[in-house]
Amino acid sequence: MLLHYAPGSAHSAAVRIVFAEKGIEPELRKLDMVHFEQHSSAYLAINCHGTVPLLEAEGRKLFESFAILEYLDETYPEPPLIGGDPRQRYIARKWGKYVETHIAPNLAIARWAALHGRMPAEAQAGLANLLPERCALWLRAIDGFDREQLAASTHAILAAGQRLAGDLANNPWLAGDAFTLGDAAVYPHVAQFETLGLPVPAAVAEWLRRVAARPSVQAIREDLFPVAVMGPEPGRWG
């Protein structure tokens, strides 16, 4: 297996955490997203979406991060991470979807603005190589987000913190008594809230500490948040 990933990419981090939980070391191909290597012609020839992570396995290319997590859990069932019963499996998948539809898109907008996201002229020229819908999203970000959009994203991030606290009210992990794919998918995103000065409820702060202490997270700590690598696409910044 070959994993294309980028340091600082929360979606990449989730996949690497699950690899580590499984005790598997894939071949790694690191992309420099700070200099927009994901938009290079060489990478777009492999992944026309220009996103990470991308897993090449069994002659196939897997693009969506939570789908990759489920693929790994089914292919390498020990230790099981999708949940021990239907309720846990539902909650793990619920959080995987919530990352894609709510947390990642709004975190991306908030971080792009907070870090004064810019794209050099030479990198902008490469946007023409992207799929039209992705090019349009990048151009939108280059123009900048207005106050209303930023306020909406901040509100959504704070709401996500409260929703997380609800599932953690009586449990150490999001789906109950066991660490699941849901925890792996959510953690790399929520761990970035602090960099934006956004508070999290006490239950979420304690959960963040528990996840951070896991050997699987410690193993990739150097690549978790070295540099902000954000782009403009909802759910797939990069």
mmCIF file of the C-alpha atoms, coordinates in Angstrom:
data_MODEL
# 
_entry.id   MODEL 
# 
loop_
_atom_site.group_PDB 
_atom_site.id 
_atom_site.type_symbol 
_atom_site.label_atom_id 
_atom_site.label_alt_id 
_atom_site.label_comp_id 
_atom_site.label_asym_id 
_atom_site.label_entity_id 
_atom_site.label_seq_id 
_atom_site.pdbx_PDB_ins_code 
_atom_site.Cartn_x 
_atom_site.Cartn_y 
_atom_site.Cartn_z 
_atom_site.occupancy 
_atom_site.B_iso_or_equiv 
_atom_site.pdbx_formal_charge 
_atom_site.auth_seq_id 
_atom_site.auth_comp_id 
_atom_site.auth_asym_id 
_atom_site.auth_atom_id 
_atom_site.pdbx_PDB_model_num 
ATOM 1   C CA . MET A 1 1   ? 0.000   0.000  0.000   1.00 0.00 ? 1   MET A CA 1 
ATOM 2   C CA . LEU A 1 2   ? 1.112   3.514  -0.835  1.00 0.00 ? 2   LEU A CA 1 
ATOM 3   C CA . LEU A 1 3   ? -0.318  6.466  1.080   1.00 0.00 ? 3   LEU A CA 1 
ATOM 4   C CA . HIS A 1 4   ? -0.043  9.944  -0.409  1.00 0.00 ? 4   HIS A CA 1 
ATOM 5   C CA . TYR A 1 5   ? -0.359  12.374 2.481   1.00 0.00 ? 5   TYR A CA 1 
ATOM 6   C CA . ALA A 1 6   ? 0.637   15.837 3.658   1.00 0.00 ? 6   ALA A CA 1 
ATOM 7   C CA . PRO A 1 7   ? 1.891   17.012 7.061   1.00 0.00 ? 7   PRO A CA 1 
ATOM 8   C CA . GLY A 1 8   ? -0.670  19.324 8.622   1.00 0.00 ? 8   GLY A CA 1 
ATOM 9   C CA . SER A 1 9   ? -3.582  17.764 6.732   1.00 0.00 ? 9   SER A CA 1 
ATOM 10  C CA . ALA A 1 10  ? -6.166  16.596 9.264   1.00 0.00 ? 10  ALA A CA 1 
ATOM 11  C CA . HIS A 1 11  ? -7.645  14.046 6.856   1.00 0.00 ? 11  HIS A CA 1 
ATOM 12  C CA . SER A 1 12  ? -4.177  12.603 6.266   1.00 0.00 ? 12  SER A CA 1 
ATOM 13  C CA . ALA A 1 13  ? -3.555  12.459 10.005  1.00 0.00 ? 13  ALA A CA 1 
ATOM 14  C CA . ALA A 1 14  ? -6.739  10.452 10.605  1.00 0.00 ? 14  ALA A CA 1 
ATOM 15  C CA . VAL A 1 15  ? -5.630  7.793  8.138   1.00 0.00 ? 15  VAL A CA 1 
ATOM 16  C CA . ARG A 1 16  ? -2.142  7.627  9.586   1.00 0.00 ? 16  ARG A CA 1 
ATOM 17  C CA . ILE A 1 17  ? -3.560  7.264  13.106  1.00 0.00 ? 17  ILE A CA 1 
ATOM 18  C CA . VAL A 1 18  ? -5.594  4.247  12.022  1.00 0.00 ? 18  VAL A CA 1 
ATOM 19  C CA . PHE A 1 19  ? -2.598  2.706  10.275  1.00 0.00 ? 19  PHE A CA 1 
ATOM 20  C CA . ALA A 1 20  ? -0.683  3.082  13.538  1.00 0.00 ? 20  ALA A CA 1 
ATOM 21  C CA . GLU A 1 21  ? -3.573  1.654  15.576  1.00 0.00 ? 21  GLU A CA 1 
ATOM 22  C CA . LYS A 1 22  ? -3.435  -1.387 13.315  1.00 0.00 ? 22  LYS A CA 1 
ATOM 23  C CA . GLY A 1 23  ? 0.321   -1.690 13.616  1.00 0.00 ? 23  GLY A CA 1 
ATOM 24  C CA . ILE A 1 24  ? 0.750   -1.297 9.845   1.00 0.00 ? 24  ILE A CA 1 
ATOM 25  C CA . GLU A 1 25  ? 3.418   0.771  8.136   1.00 0.00 ? 25  GLU A CA 1 
ATOM 26  C CA . PRO A 1 26  ? 2.445   1.648  4.567   1.00 0.00 ? 26  PRO A CA 1 
ATOM 27  C CA . GLU A 1 27  ? 4.814   3.144  2.057   1.00 0.00 ? 27  GLU A CA 1 
ATOM 28  C CA . LEU A 1 28  ? 4.504   6.923  2.402   1.00 0.00 ? 28  LEU A CA 1 
ATOM 29  C CA . ARG A 1 29  ? 4.613   9.611  -0.258  1.00 0.00 ? 29  ARG A CA 1 
ATOM 30  C CA . LYS A 1 30  ? 4.744   13.059 1.355   1.00 0.00 ? 30  LYS A CA 1 
ATOM 31  C CA . LEU A 1 31  ? 3.356   16.046 -0.535  1.00 0.00 ? 31  LEU A CA 1 
ATOM 32  C CA . ASP A 1 32  ? 4.410   19.616 0.137   1.00 0.00 ? 32  ASP A CA 1 
ATOM 33  C CA . MET A 1 33  ? 1.055   21.367 0.327   1.00 0.00 ? 33  MET A CA 1 
ATOM 34  C CA . VAL A 1 34  ? 2.629   24.594 1.536   1.00 0.00 ? 34  VAL A CA 1 
ATOM 35  C CA . HIS A 1 35  ? 4.014   24.950 -1.979  1.00 0.00 ? 35  HIS A CA 1 
ATOM 36  C CA . PHE A 1 36  ? 0.893   23.426 -3.603  1.00 0.00 ? 36  PHE A CA 1 
ATOM 37  C CA . GLU A 1 37  ? 2.525   20.188 -4.768  1.00 0.00 ? 37  GLU A CA 1 
ATOM 38  C CA . GLN A 1 38  ? -0.950  18.636 -4.707  1.00 0.00 ? 38  GLN A CA 1 
ATOM 39  C CA . HIS A 1 39  ? -1.734  20.717 -7.799  1.00 0.00 ? 39  HIS A CA 1 
ATOM 40  C CA . SER A 1 40  ? 1.308   19.569 -9.726  1.00 0.00 ? 40  SER A CA 1 
ATOM 41  C CA . SER A 1 41  ? 0.741   17.807 -13.030 1.00 0.00 ? 41  SER A CA 1 
ATOM 42  C CA . ALA A 1 42  ? 2.506   14.733 -11.659 1.00 0.00 ? 42  ALA A CA 1 
ATOM 43  C CA . TYR A 1 43  ? 0.112   14.373 -8.725  1.00 0.00 ? 43  TYR A CA 1 
ATOM 44  C CA . LEU A 1 44  ? -2.988  15.316 -10.707 1.00 0.00 ? 44  LEU A CA 1 
ATOM 45  C CA . ALA A 1 45  ? -2.138  12.477 -13.069 1.00 0.00 ? 45  ALA A CA 1 
ATOM 46  C CA . ILE A 1 46  ? -2.627  10.181 -10.062 1.00 0.00 ? 46  ILE A CA 1 
ATOM 47  C CA . ASN A 1 47  ? -5.487  12.063 -8.385  1.00 0.00 ? 47  ASN A CA 1 
ATOM 48  C CA . CYS A 1 48  ? -7.442  14.456 -10.594 1.00 0.00 ? 48  CYS A CA 1 
ATOM 49  C CA . HIS A 1 49  ? -9.039  16.003 -7.491  1.00 0.00 ? 49  HIS A CA 1 
ATOM 50  C CA . GLY A 1 50  ? -5.709  17.297 -6.204  1.00 0.00 ? 50  GLY A CA 1 
ATOM 51  C CA . THR A 1 51  ? -6.482  16.238 -2.634  1.00 0.00 ? 51  THR A CA 1 
ATOM 52  C CA . VAL A 1 52  ? -4.970  14.169 0.147   1.00 0.00 ? 52  VAL A CA 1 
ATOM 53  C CA . PRO A 1 53  ? -5.010  11.552 1.440   1.00 0.00 ? 53  PRO A CA 1 
ATOM 54  C CA . LEU A 1 54  ? -4.932  9.081  -1.427  1.00 0.00 ? 54  LEU A CA 1 
ATOM 55  C CA . LEU A 1 55  ? -4.363  5.404  -0.741  1.00 0.00 ? 55  LEU A CA 1 
ATOM 56  C CA . GLU A 1 56  ? -3.211  3.079  -3.488  1.00 0.00 ? 56  GLU A CA 1 
ATOM 57  C CA . ALA A 1 57  ? -4.049  -0.503 -2.542  1.00 0.00 ? 57  ALA A CA 1 
ATOM 58  C CA . GLU A 1 58  ? -4.824  -3.687 -4.466  1.00 0.00 ? 58  GLU A CA 1 
ATOM 59  C CA . GLY A 1 59  ? -4.617  -1.854 -7.760  1.00 0.00 ? 59  GLY A CA 1 
ATOM 60  C CA . ARG A 1 60  ? -7.221  0.696  -6.648  1.00 0.00 ? 60  ARG A CA 1 
ATOM 61  C CA . LYS A 1 61  ? -7.099  4.342  -5.617  1.00 0.00 ? 61  LYS A CA 1 
ATOM 62  C CA . LEU A 1 62  ? -9.097  5.331  -2.554  1.00 0.00 ? 62  LEU A CA 1 
ATOM 63  C CA . PHE A 1 63  ? -9.840  9.035  -2.113  1.00 0.00 ? 63  PHE A CA 1 
ATOM 64  C CA . GLU A 1 64  ? -12.352 9.730  0.670   1.00 0.00 ? 64  GLU A CA 1 
ATOM 65  C CA . SER A 1 65  ? -10.702 9.699  4.075   1.00 0.00 ? 65  SER A CA 1 
ATOM 66  C CA . PHE A 1 66  ? -13.452 7.999  6.100   1.00 0.00 ? 66  PHE A CA 1 
ATOM 67  C CA . ALA A 1 67  ? -13.950 5.437  3.330   1.00 0.00 ? 67  ALA A CA 1 
ATOM 68  C CA . ILE A 1 68  ? -10.223 4.738  3.619   1.00 0.00 ? 68  ILE A CA 1 
ATOM 69  C CA . LEU A 1 69  ? -10.611 4.278  7.382   1.00 0.00 ? 69  LEU A CA 1 
ATOM 70  C CA . GLU A 1 70  ? -13.408 1.749  6.874   1.00 0.00 ? 70  GLU A CA 1 
ATOM 71  C CA . TYR A 1 71  ? -11.410 -0.033 4.176   1.00 0.00 ? 71  TYR A CA 1 
ATOM 72  C CA . LEU A 1 72  ? -8.474  -0.408 6.552   1.00 0.00 ? 72  LEU A CA 1 
ATOM 73  C CA . ASP A 1 73  ? -10.692 -1.641 9.369   1.00 0.00 ? 73  ASP A CA 1 
ATOM 74  C CA . GLU A 1 74  ? -12.278 -4.301 7.171   1.00 0.00 ? 74  GLU A CA 1 
ATOM 75  C CA . THR A 1 75  ? -9.002  -5.340 5.575   1.00 0.00 ? 75  THR A CA 1 
ATOM 76  C CA . TYR A 1 76  ? -7.146  -5.477 8.899   1.00 0.00 ? 76  TYR A CA 1 
ATOM 77  C CA . PRO A 1 77  ? -9.848  -6.315 11.464  1.00 0.00 ? 77  PRO A CA 1 
ATOM 78  C CA . GLU A 1 78  ? -7.579  -6.390 14.533  1.00 0.00 ? 78  GLU A CA 1 
ATOM 79  C CA . PRO A 1 79  ? -8.016  -4.407 16.578  1.00 0.00 ? 79  PRO A CA 1 
ATOM 80  C CA . PRO A 1 80  ? -11.564 -3.602 15.422  1.00 0.00 ? 80  PRO A CA 1 
ATOM 81  C CA . LEU A 1 81  ? -12.192 0.139  15.259  1.00 0.00 ? 81  LEU A CA 1 
ATOM 82  C CA . ILE A 1 82  ? -15.623 0.574  13.705  1.00 0.00 ? 82  ILE A CA 1 
ATOM 83  C CA . GLY A 1 83  ? -17.415 -0.332 16.962  1.00 0.00 ? 83  GLY A CA 1 
ATOM 84  C CA . GLY A 1 84  ? -18.456 -3.445 18.807  1.00 0.00 ? 84  GLY A CA 1 
ATOM 85  C CA . ASP A 1 85  ? -22.220 -3.202 18.255  1.00 0.00 ? 85  ASP A CA 1 
ATOM 86  C CA . PRO A 1 86  ? -24.669 -1.525 15.840  1.00 0.00 ? 86  PRO A CA 1 
ATOM 87  C CA . ARG A 1 87  ? -25.014 1.554  18.047  1.00 0.00 ? 87  ARG A CA 1 
ATOM 88  C CA . GLN A 1 88  ? -21.262 2.147  18.220  1.00 0.00 ? 88  GLN A CA 1 
ATOM 89  C CA . ARG A 1 89  ? -20.887 1.594  14.489  1.00 0.00 ? 89  ARG A CA 1 
ATOM 90  C CA . TYR A 1 90  ? -23.655 4.110  13.819  1.00 0.00 ? 90  TYR A CA 1 
ATOM 91  C CA . ILE A 1 91  ? -22.018 6.725  16.043  1.00 0.00 ? 91  ILE A CA 1 
ATOM 92  C CA . ALA A 1 92  ? -18.576 6.201  14.506  1.00 0.00 ? 92  ALA A CA 1 
ATOM 93  C CA . ARG A 1 93  ? -20.019 6.643  11.004  1.00 0.00 ? 93  ARG A CA 1 
ATOM 94  C CA . LYS A 1 94  ? -22.110 9.605  12.148  1.00 0.00 ? 94  LYS A CA 1 
ATOM 95  C CA . TRP A 1 95  ? -18.965 11.403 13.242  1.00 0.00 ? 95  TRP A CA 1 
ATOM 96  C CA . GLY A 1 96  ? -17.148 10.471 10.067  1.00 0.00 ? 96  GLY A CA 1 
ATOM 97  C CA . LYS A 1 97  ? -19.887 12.152 8.065   1.00 0.00 ? 97  LYS A CA 1 
ATOM 98  C CA . TYR A 1 98  ? -20.104 15.124 10.423  1.00 0.00 ? 98  TYR A CA 1 
ATOM 99  C CA . VAL A 1 99  ? -16.407 15.810 9.899   1.00 0.00 ? 99  VAL A CA 1 
ATOM 100 C CA . GLU A 1 100 ? -16.949 15.974 6.154   1.00 0.00 ? 100 GLU A CA 1 
ATOM 101 C CA . THR A 1 101 ? -20.114 18.047 6.171   1.00 0.00 ? 101 THR A CA 1 
ATOM 102 C CA . HIS A 1 102 ? -19.627 20.384 9.135   1.00 0.00 ? 102 HIS A CA 1 
ATOM 103 C CA . ILE A 1 103 ? -16.300 20.393 10.966  1.00 0.00 ? 103 ILE A CA 1 
ATOM 104 C CA . ALA A 1 104 ? -13.794 20.295 8.102   1.00 0.00 ? 104 ALA A CA 1 
ATOM 105 C CA . PRO A 1 105 ? -15.500 22.849 5.824   1.00 0.00 ? 105 PRO A CA 1 
ATOM 106 C CA . ASN A 1 106 ? -15.933 25.439 8.557   1.00 0.00 ? 106 ASN A CA 1 
ATOM 107 C CA . LEU A 1 107 ? -12.532 24.840 10.107  1.00 0.00 ? 107 LEU A CA 1 
ATOM 108 C CA . ALA A 1 108 ? -10.978 25.295 6.677   1.00 0.00 ? 108 ALA A CA 1 
ATOM 109 C CA . ILE A 1 109 ? -12.634 28.679 6.141   1.00 0.00 ? 109 ILE A CA 1 
ATOM 110 C CA . ALA A 1 110 ? -11.779 29.880 9.640   1.00 0.00 ? 110 ALA A CA 1 
ATOM 111 C CA . ARG A 1 111 ? -8.130  28.853 9.380   1.00 0.00 ? 111 ARG A CA 1 
ATOM 112 C CA . TRP A 1 112 ? -7.683  30.213 5.863   1.00 0.00 ? 112 TRP A CA 1 
ATOM 113 C CA . ALA A 1 113 ? -8.899  33.593 7.067   1.00 0.00 ? 113 ALA A CA 1 
ATOM 114 C CA . ALA A 1 114 ? -7.053  33.549 10.403  1.00 0.00 ? 114 ALA A CA 1 
ATOM 115 C CA . LEU A 1 115 ? -3.773  32.655 8.722   1.00 0.00 ? 115 LEU A CA 1 
ATOM 116 C CA . HIS A 1 116 ? -4.308  35.128 5.886   1.00 0.00 ? 116 HIS A CA 1 
ATOM 117 C CA . GLY A 1 117 ? -4.308  32.403 3.276   1.00 0.00 ? 117 GLY A CA 1 
ATOM 118 C CA . ARG A 1 118 ? -2.590  33.413 0.081   1.00 0.00 ? 118 ARG A CA 1 
ATOM 119 C CA . MET A 1 119 ? -1.535  31.719 -3.104  1.00 0.00 ? 119 MET A CA 1 
ATOM 120 C CA . PRO A 1 120 ? 1.509   32.868 -5.094  1.00 0.00 ? 120 PRO A CA 1 
ATOM 121 C CA . ALA A 1 121 ? 0.899   33.860 -8.697  1.00 0.00 ? 121 ALA A CA 1 
ATOM 122 C CA . GLU A 1 122 ? 2.804   30.846 -10.007 1.00 0.00 ? 122 GLU A CA 1 
ATOM 123 C CA . ALA A 1 123 ? 0.598   28.542 -7.909  1.00 0.00 ? 123 ALA A CA 1 
ATOM 124 C CA . GLN A 1 124 ? -2.546  30.277 -9.145  1.00 0.00 ? 124 GLN A CA 1 
ATOM 125 C CA . ALA A 1 125 ? -1.519  29.462 -12.697 1.00 0.00 ? 125 ALA A CA 1 
ATOM 126 C CA . GLY A 1 126 ? -1.705  25.775 -11.773 1.00 0.00 ? 126 GLY A CA 1 
ATOM 127 C CA . LEU A 1 127 ? -5.379  26.063 -10.849 1.00 0.00 ? 127 LEU A CA 1 
ATOM 128 C CA . ALA A 1 128 ? -6.259  25.672 -14.503 1.00 0.00 ? 128 ALA A CA 1 
ATOM 129 C CA . ASN A 1 129 ? -5.213  22.029 -14.174 1.00 0.00 ? 129 ASN A CA 1 
ATOM 130 C CA . LEU A 1 130 ? -7.870  21.326 -11.545 1.00 0.00 ? 130 LEU A CA 1 
ATOM 131 C CA . LEU A 1 131 ? -11.398 20.126 -12.124 1.00 0.00 ? 131 LEU A CA 1 
ATOM 132 C CA . PRO A 1 132 ? -13.589 23.201 -12.796 1.00 0.00 ? 132 PRO A CA 1 
ATOM 133 C CA . GLU A 1 133 ? -15.540 22.973 -9.550  1.00 0.00 ? 133 GLU A CA 1 
ATOM 134 C CA . ARG A 1 134 ? -12.354 22.788 -7.495  1.00 0.00 ? 134 ARG A CA 1 
ATOM 135 C CA . CYS A 1 135 ? -10.764 25.650 -9.391  1.00 0.00 ? 135 CYS A CA 1 
ATOM 136 C CA . ALA A 1 136 ? -13.824 27.779 -8.633  1.00 0.00 ? 136 ALA A CA 1 
ATOM 137 C CA . LEU A 1 137 ? -13.521 27.059 -4.915  1.00 0.00 ? 137 LEU A CA 1 
ATOM 138 C CA . TRP A 1 138 ? -9.875  28.078 -4.853  1.00 0.00 ? 138 TRP A CA 1 
ATOM 139 C CA . LEU A 1 139 ? -10.624 31.294 -6.705  1.00 0.00 ? 139 LEU A CA 1 
ATOM 140 C CA . ARG A 1 140 ? -13.359 32.034 -4.177  1.00 0.00 ? 140 ARG A CA 1 
ATOM 141 C CA . ALA A 1 141 ? -10.891 31.662 -1.313  1.00 0.00 ? 141 ALA A CA 1 
ATOM 142 C CA . ILE A 1 142 ? -8.312  33.857 -3.021  1.00 0.00 ? 142 ILE A CA 1 
ATOM 143 C CA . ASP A 1 143 ? -10.950 36.598 -3.182  1.00 0.00 ? 143 ASP A CA 1 
ATOM 144 C CA . GLY A 1 144 ? -11.440 36.231 0.577   1.00 0.00 ? 144 GLY A CA 1 
ATOM 145 C CA . PHE A 1 145 ? -14.360 35.352 2.841   1.00 0.00 ? 145 PHE A CA 1 
ATOM 146 C CA . ASP A 1 146 ? -16.679 38.058 4.122   1.00 0.00 ? 146 ASP A CA 1 
ATOM 147 C CA . ARG A 1 147 ? -17.498 38.658 7.774   1.00 0.00 ? 147 ARG A CA 1 
ATOM 148 C CA . GLU A 1 148 ? -20.852 36.928 7.510   1.00 0.00 ? 148 GLU A CA 1 
ATOM 149 C CA . GLN A 1 149 ? -19.263 33.736 6.194   1.00 0.00 ? 149 GLN A CA 1 
ATOM 150 C CA . LEU A 1 150 ? -16.537 33.834 8.833   1.00 0.00 ? 150 LEU A CA 1 
ATOM 151 C CA . ALA A 1 151 ? -19.082 34.383 11.592  1.00 0.00 ? 151 ALA A CA 1 
ATOM 152 C CA . ALA A 1 152 ? -21.150 31.460 10.322  1.00 0.00 ? 152 ALA A CA 1 
ATOM 153 C CA . SER A 1 153 ? -18.095 29.201 10.247  1.00 0.00 ? 153 SER A CA 1 
ATOM 154 C CA . THR A 1 154 ? -17.076 30.193 13.773  1.00 0.00 ? 154 THR A CA 1 
ATOM 155 C CA . HIS A 1 155 ? -20.601 29.511 15.018  1.00 0.00 ? 155 HIS A CA 1 
ATOM 156 C CA . ALA A 1 156 ? -20.586 26.086 13.343  1.00 0.00 ? 156 ALA A CA 1 
ATOM 157 C CA . ILE A 1 157 ? -17.245 25.196 14.944  1.00 0.00 ? 157 ILE A CA 1 
ATOM 158 C CA . LEU A 1 158 ? -18.501 26.167 18.415  1.00 0.00 ? 158 LEU A CA 1 
ATOM 159 C CA . ALA A 1 159 ? -21.669 24.159 17.807  1.00 0.00 ? 159 ALA A CA 1 
ATOM 160 C CA . ALA A 1 160 ? -19.538 21.155 16.868  1.00 0.00 ? 160 ALA A CA 1 
ATOM 161 C CA . GLY A 1 161 ? -17.767 21.432 20.206  1.00 0.00 ? 161 GLY A CA 1 
ATOM 162 C CA . GLN A 1 162 ? -21.088 21.302 22.040  1.00 0.00 ? 162 GLN A CA 1 
ATOM 163 C CA . ARG A 1 163 ? -22.242 18.345 19.991  1.00 0.00 ? 163 ARG A CA 1 
ATOM 164 C CA . LEU A 1 164 ? -19.029 16.485 20.780  1.00 0.00 ? 164 LEU A CA 1 
ATOM 165 C CA . ALA A 1 165 ? -19.503 17.231 24.464  1.00 0.00 ? 165 ALA A CA 1 
ATOM 166 C CA . GLY A 1 166 ? -22.939 15.649 24.302  1.00 0.00 ? 166 GLY A CA 1 
ATOM 167 C CA . ASP A 1 167 ? -21.579 12.321 23.085  1.00 0.00 ? 167 ASP A CA 1 
ATOM 168 C CA . LEU A 1 168 ? -18.712 12.508 25.592  1.00 0.00 ? 168 LEU A CA 1 
ATOM 169 C CA . ALA A 1 169 ? -20.884 13.387 28.593  1.00 0.00 ? 169 ALA A CA 1 
ATOM 170 C CA . ASN A 1 170 ? -20.835 9.863  29.986  1.00 0.00 ? 170 ASN A CA 1 
ATOM 171 C CA . ASN A 1 171 ? -18.216 8.160  27.844  1.00 0.00 ? 171 ASN A CA 1 
ATOM 172 C CA . PRO A 1 172 ? -14.440 8.296  27.437  1.00 0.00 ? 172 PRO A CA 1 
ATOM 173 C CA . TRP A 1 173 ? -14.766 7.988  23.650  1.00 0.00 ? 173 TRP A CA 1 
ATOM 174 C CA . LEU A 1 174 ? -17.255 9.307  21.112  1.00 0.00 ? 174 LEU A CA 1 
ATOM 175 C CA . ALA A 1 175 ? -19.002 5.977  20.560  1.00 0.00 ? 175 ALA A CA 1 
ATOM 176 C CA . GLY A 1 176 ? -18.837 4.768  24.149  1.00 0.00 ? 176 GLY A CA 1 
ATOM 177 C CA . ASP A 1 177 ? -16.201 2.719  25.943  1.00 0.00 ? 177 ASP A CA 1 
ATOM 178 C CA . ALA A 1 178 ? -13.915 2.079  22.981  1.00 0.00 ? 178 ALA A CA 1 
ATOM 179 C CA . PHE A 1 179 ? -11.774 4.204  20.660  1.00 0.00 ? 179 PHE A CA 1 
ATOM 180 C CA . THR A 1 180 ? -13.244 4.023  17.156  1.00 0.00 ? 180 THR A CA 1 
ATOM 181 C CA . LEU A 1 181 ? -12.811 5.382  13.662  1.00 0.00 ? 181 LEU A CA 1 
ATOM 182 C CA . GLY A 1 182 ? -15.012 8.264  14.768  1.00 0.00 ? 182 GLY A CA 1 
ATOM 183 C CA . ASP A 1 183 ? -12.406 9.396  17.287  1.00 0.00 ? 183 ASP A CA 1 
ATOM 184 C CA . ALA A 1 184 ? -9.625  9.035  14.713  1.00 0.00 ? 184 ALA A CA 1 
ATOM 185 C CA . ALA A 1 185 ? -11.534 11.058 12.123  1.00 0.00 ? 185 ALA A CA 1 
ATOM 186 C CA . VAL A 1 186 ? -12.545 13.896 14.445  1.00 0.00 ? 186 VAL A CA 1 
ATOM 187 C CA . TYR A 1 187 ? -9.425  14.370 16.561  1.00 0.00 ? 187 TYR A CA 1 
ATOM 188 C CA . PRO A 1 188 ? -7.023  15.944 14.009  1.00 0.00 ? 188 PRO A CA 1 
ATOM 189 C CA . HIS A 1 189 ? -9.611  18.614 13.216  1.00 0.00 ? 189 HIS A CA 1 
ATOM 190 C CA . VAL A 1 190 ? -10.772 19.478 16.721  1.00 0.00 ? 190 VAL A CA 1 
ATOM 191 C CA . ALA A 1 191 ? -7.191  19.570 17.998  1.00 0.00 ? 191 ALA A CA 1 
ATOM 192 C CA . GLN A 1 192 ? -6.766  22.659 15.790  1.00 0.00 ? 192 GLN A CA 1 
ATOM 193 C CA . PHE A 1 193 ? -9.536  24.686 17.444  1.00 0.00 ? 193 PHE A CA 1 
ATOM 194 C CA . GLU A 1 194 ? -7.097  26.070 19.996  1.00 0.00 ? 194 GLU A CA 1 
ATOM 195 C CA . THR A 1 195 ? -4.959  27.655 17.276  1.00 0.00 ? 195 THR A CA 1 
ATOM 196 C CA . LEU A 1 196 ? -7.994  29.746 16.352  1.00 0.00 ? 196 LEU A CA 1 
ATOM 197 C CA . GLY A 1 197 ? -8.633  30.794 19.926  1.00 0.00 ? 197 GLY A CA 1 
ATOM 198 C CA . LEU A 1 198 ? -11.885 28.816 19.955  1.00 0.00 ? 198 LEU A CA 1 
ATOM 199 C CA . PRO A 1 199 ? -12.797 27.224 23.301  1.00 0.00 ? 199 PRO A CA 1 
ATOM 200 C CA . VAL A 1 200 ? -13.995 23.658 23.679  1.00 0.00 ? 200 VAL A CA 1 
ATOM 201 C CA . PRO A 1 201 ? -16.140 22.255 26.498  1.00 0.00 ? 201 PRO A CA 1 
ATOM 202 C CA . ALA A 1 202 ? -14.325 20.545 29.370  1.00 0.00 ? 202 ALA A CA 1 
ATOM 203 C CA . ALA A 1 203 ? -15.405 17.073 28.234  1.00 0.00 ? 203 ALA A CA 1 
ATOM 204 C CA . VAL A 1 204 ? -13.916 17.721 24.798  1.00 0.00 ? 204 VAL A CA 1 
ATOM 205 C CA . ALA A 1 205 ? -10.664 19.056 26.264  1.00 0.00 ? 205 ALA A CA 1 
ATOM 206 C CA . GLU A 1 206 ? -10.306 15.892 28.348  1.00 0.00 ? 206 GLU A CA 1 
ATOM 207 C CA . TRP A 1 207 ? -11.045 13.730 25.299  1.00 0.00 ? 207 TRP A CA 1 
ATOM 208 C CA . LEU A 1 208 ? -8.400  15.609 23.295  1.00 0.00 ? 208 LEU A CA 1 
ATOM 209 C CA . ARG A 1 209 ? -5.852  14.776 25.983  1.00 0.00 ? 209 ARG A CA 1 
ATOM 210 C CA . ARG A 1 210 ? -6.843  11.105 25.956  1.00 0.00 ? 210 ARG A CA 1 
ATOM 211 C CA . VAL A 1 211 ? -6.503  10.841 22.199  1.00 0.00 ? 211 VAL A CA 1 
ATOM 212 C CA . ALA A 1 212 ? -3.204  12.750 22.169  1.00 0.00 ? 212 ALA A CA 1 
ATOM 213 C CA . ALA A 1 213 ? -1.760  10.267 24.672  1.00 0.00 ? 213 ALA A CA 1 
ATOM 214 C CA . ARG A 1 214 ? -2.420  7.247  22.458  1.00 0.00 ? 214 ARG A CA 1 
ATOM 215 C CA . PRO A 1 215 ? 0.737   5.671  20.988  1.00 0.00 ? 215 PRO A CA 1 
ATOM 216 C CA . SER A 1 216 ? -0.789  5.881  17.515  1.00 0.00 ? 216 SER A CA 1 
ATOM 217 C CA . VAL A 1 217 ? -1.053  9.661  17.798  1.00 0.00 ? 217 VAL A CA 1 
ATOM 218 C CA . GLN A 1 218 ? 2.338   10.061 19.416  1.00 0.00 ? 218 GLN A CA 1 
ATOM 219 C CA . ALA A 1 219 ? 3.860   8.083  16.539  1.00 0.00 ? 219 ALA A CA 1 
ATOM 220 C CA . ILE A 1 220 ? 2.844   10.718 13.979  1.00 0.00 ? 220 ILE A CA 1 
ATOM 221 C CA . ARG A 1 221 ? 2.965   13.754 16.232  1.00 0.00 ? 221 ARG A CA 1 
ATOM 222 C CA . GLU A 1 222 ? 5.696   15.419 14.192  1.00 0.00 ? 222 GLU A CA 1 
ATOM 223 C CA . ASP A 1 223 ? 3.483   15.464 11.110  1.00 0.00 ? 223 ASP A CA 1 
ATOM 224 C CA . LEU A 1 224 ? 0.235   16.435 12.803  1.00 0.00 ? 224 LEU A CA 1 
ATOM 225 C CA . PHE A 1 225 ? 0.380   20.225 12.845  1.00 0.00 ? 225 PHE A CA 1 
ATOM 226 C CA . PRO A 1 226 ? 3.798   21.426 11.677  1.00 0.00 ? 226 PRO A CA 1 
ATOM 227 C CA . VAL A 1 227 ? 2.431   24.068 9.315   1.00 0.00 ? 227 VAL A CA 1 
ATOM 228 C CA . ALA A 1 228 ? -1.058  25.192 8.414   1.00 0.00 ? 228 ALA A CA 1 
ATOM 229 C CA . VAL A 1 229 ? -1.918  23.674 5.049   1.00 0.00 ? 229 VAL A CA 1 
ATOM 230 C CA . MET A 1 230 ? -5.366  24.899 4.240   1.00 0.00 ? 230 MET A CA 1 
ATOM 231 C CA . GLY A 1 231 ? -7.132  25.508 0.973   1.00 0.00 ? 231 GLY A CA 1 
ATOM 232 C CA . PRO A 1 232 ? -10.617 26.633 0.012   1.00 0.00 ? 232 PRO A CA 1 
ATOM 233 C CA . GLU A 1 233 ? -12.608 23.473 -0.630  1.00 0.00 ? 233 GLU A CA 1 
ATOM 234 C CA . PRO A 1 234 ? -15.314 22.506 1.869   1.00 0.00 ? 234 PRO A CA 1 
ATOM 235 C CA . GLY A 1 235 ? -14.184 19.327 3.570   1.00 0.00 ? 235 GLY A CA 1 
ATOM 236 C CA . ARG A 1 236 ? -11.130 18.899 1.380   1.00 0.00 ? 236 ARG A CA 1 
ATOM 237 C CA . TRP A 1 237 ? -8.775  21.823 1.803   1.00 0.00 ? 237 TRP A CA 1 
ATOM 238 C CA . GLY A 1 238 ? -5.782  20.871 -0.260  1.00 0.00 ? 238 GLY A CA 1 
# 
